[in-house]
Amino acid sequence: MASRTAFVYQDQLTYEDAFTYFKRLMRDAENRVIFSRALQEARKGLSVSLHVMDIDSLVMQYLYDRKGNVVGRRILGAFEIKYKAKRTVKGSELLVNGKQFENLVWFARKTDIPVYYIVNVGNEEFYIFNVQHVSPRLEWRGEGSNYDYYAVLNVRDDKVIRAEKHELGDILRLLLFEGVI
């Protein structure tokens, strides 16, 4: 098995498992490009403005009856998971894609599903926040190929949680199961 589940639950993985997993990731990326190009083709000649995005993880809880049968599901939250190099966090500022941020806020409001960012900065620290609980500045920044529309968050804001990797499980428990934050 070369799935993400295998990486999470198996103590040892073979080289072949890892290689198969990463080949699947590459195929997934290729499929996204194929889909996006087909979508562009589909809208040719139409006055249709689109924005395509995905959500990295949708966390659902199975609901059981007294006999242990699944009787339903409940969505606990949606997660956008990012990695940023340490140099990209300047002082108290954390930048995420502004258009994506705006669309995730809209999605959260429309569906009543809490949407969280988990931003891994240099594999040393993580910033976690609910998109509906923060108020970033939205602005154009950068130069050349880095010029883009950003949501600029203050990481010292009390609505942005700073954590180390070993604390993530406890924070997810608070977010998903205890309704804190």
C-alpha positions in Angstrom: 0.0 0.0 0.0 1.4 3.4 -1.0 -1.1 5.7 0.4 -0.9 8.6 2.8 -2.6 6.3 5.3 0.3 3.9 5.0 2.8 6.7 5.8 0.7 7.6 8.9 0.1 4.2 10.4 3.0 1.9 9.3 6.2 2.0 11.3 8.4 1.0 8.4 7.9 1.7 4.7 9.9 0.3 1.8 11.6 2.4 -0.8 9.1 1.0 -3.3 6.2 2.2 -1.1 7.7 5.7 -0.9 8.4 5.8 -4.7 4.9 4.6 -5.6 3.4 7.2 -3.2 5.4 10.1 -4.8 4.5 8.9 -8.3 0.9 9.1 -7.3 1.4 12.7 -6.1 2.9 13.6 -9.4 0.0 12.0 -11.3 -2.4 13.9 -9.1 -0.6 17.2 -10.0 -0.8 16.3 -13.7 -4.5 15.5 -13.4 -5.1 19.0 -11.8 -3.3 20.6 -14.8 -5.4 18.5 -17.2 -8.6 19.5 -15.4 -7.7 23.2 -15.3 -6.9 23.2 -19.0 -10.1 21.4 -19.9 -12.0 24.0 -17.8 -10.3 26.8 -19.7 -11.4 25.1 -22.9 -15.0 24.7 -21.7 -15.4 28.4 -21.0 -13.9 29.6 -24.3 -16.3 32.1 -25.9 -18.3 32.5 -22.7 -18.4 35.5 -20.4 -17.6 33.4 -17.4 -15.1 34.3 -14.7 -13.8 31.3 -12.7 -11.5 30.7 -9.8 -10.5 27.1 -9.2 -9.1 26.0 -5.8 -9.0 23.0 -3.6 -9.1 22.3 0.1 -6.3 20.1 1.3 -8.1 18.1 3.9 -11.8 17.7 4.9 -12.1 16.1 8.3 -15.2 14.0 8.9 -16.4 12.1 11.9 -18.3 8.8 11.5 -21.5 8.6 13.7 -22.5 5.2 15.0 -25.6 3.7 16.5 -25.6 1.5 19.6 -24.8 -1.6 17.5 -21.7 0.0 15.9 -23.3 0.7 12.5 -22.4 3.9 10.7 -25.5 6.0 10.7 -24.1 9.3 9.4 -21.2 11.6 9.1 -20.4 15.0 10.3 -17.8 17.5 8.9 -15.6 18.8 11.7 -13.5 21.2 9.6 -11.6 21.9 6.4 -7.9 22.5 6.3 -5.6 24.4 4.0 -2.1 23.1 4.7 0.9 25.2 3.6 4.7 25.1 3.9 6.7 28.3 3.9 10.4 28.8 4.1 11.5 30.5 7.3 12.7 33.6 5.5 9.2 34.2 4.2 7.9 35.2 7.6 9.2 38.7 8.2 8.9 40.0 11.7 5.3 39.5 12.7 4.0 39.1 9.2 2.8 35.9 7.6 1.6 36.0 3.9 -0.8 33.6 2.3 -2.5 33.9 -1.1 -5.1 36.6 -0.8 -7.6 35.3 -3.4 -7.5 31.9 -1.9 -8.0 33.3 1.6 -11.0 35.4 0.4 -12.5 32.3 -1.3 -12.0 30.1 1.8 -13.7 32.8 4.0 -16.6 32.8 1.5 -16.7 29.0 1.5 -16.7 28.8 5.4 -19.6 31.3 5.6 -21.6 29.6 2.8 -21.3 26.1 4.2 -20.9 26.8 7.9 -17.9 24.6 7.9 -14.9 25.9 9.9 -11.9 26.4 7.7 -8.4 26.5 9.1 -4.9 27.2 7.7 -2.0 25.2 9.1 1.2 26.9 7.9 4.4 25.0 8.5 7.3 27.5 8.6 10.6 25.9 8.0 9.6 22.7 9.8 10.2 24.6 13.1 7.0 26.3 13.9 3.4 26.2 12.8 0.8 28.9 12.6 -2.9 27.8 12.8 -5.9 30.0 12.4 -9.6 29.9 11.5 -10.2 32.1 8.4 -13.3 33.6 9.9 -11.5 34.7 13.1 -8.7 36.7 11.6 -8.6 40.0 9.8 -5.6 40.2 7.6 -4.7 43.1 5.4 -5.3 42.3 1.8 -2.8 43.9 -0.5 -0.6 43.5 -3.6 3.1 42.9 -2.8 6.3 41.6 -4.2 8.4 42.1 -7.3 8.6 40.3 -10.6 7.2 36.8 -10.4 6.5 37.2 -6.7 4.1 40.1 -7.3 0.8 38.8 -6.1 -2.3 39.5 -4.0 -1.7 38.5 -0.4 -3.5 38.2 2.9 -1.0 39.6 5.4 -1.5 38.2 8.9 0.0 39.4 12.1 1.3 36.3 13.8 1.2 38.0 17.2 -2.6 38.3 16.8 -4.3 36.3 19.6 -6.4 34.5 17.0 -3.3 33.0 15.3 -1.9 30.0 17.2 1.9 29.4 17.1 2.9 25.9 17.8 5.6 23.3 17.6 5.1 20.0 15.7 4.6 18.0 18.9 1.7 20.3 20.0 -0.3 19.9 16.8 -2.3 16.9 18.1 -3.4 18.8 21.2 -4.4 21.9 19.1 -6.4 19.8 16.6 -8.2 18.2 19.6 -9.2 21.7 20.8 -10.2 22.8 17.3 -12.2 19.8 16.2 -13.5 18.1 19.3 -13.7 20.7 22.0 -14.8 23.7 20.0 -12.2 25.9 21.5 -10.5 28.5 19.3 
